[in-house]
Amino acid sequence: MDFRIVLILMIGLPLGLVFIVLASQAWQAQRQSNAAHDWARTSGTVVSSEVAETAIPVRRNVSLTSYRMTTRYASNIVYEYTVGGSRYQSATVHLGPAIISSDDSAAKRQAARYPIGSPVLVYYNPSDPKEATLNPQAGAGTIILWLIAFLILVISVTVIAVILGSPPITMK
């Protein structure tokens, strides 16, 4: 039996599954962003604009069991808008996964861009008005998902090509 096939299954299959999961998440976010360009629009008002801090566990150096808490930052912009006489609130600025960072400067810039009381143009889903965004473009989280999925695909194909290009591995 040629064990190259076993190697391909052990390495290529998990990488392929990770690629499929990431690409499908990126695809869903991209589809929602593309659809949002055609959503109805209304005016809204920013009711809250701040930098939110989140504590997350991070593994210490090379330890598998020891963690420390670290702070990550993201902007939290809440806006109100009215559709068909009903008032809604949303905190979605970009569609797709949100980005949190150890550096608060990007979150501060975004919070400063949407000061409390400022008017905003709200894109909302006409069939579900509580689904809304301030920017229908795909966010940085979606772009990062696409890049990581592509990188994993390239690694998978490269690993499979190297394994197939090597001499057969047989056991006697």
Helices and strands as residue ranges (DSSP letters): H 4-7, I 8-12, H 13-36, E 40-59, E 67-83, E 86-90, E 94-95, H 105-113, E 119-125, E 128-133, E 135-138, H 140-165
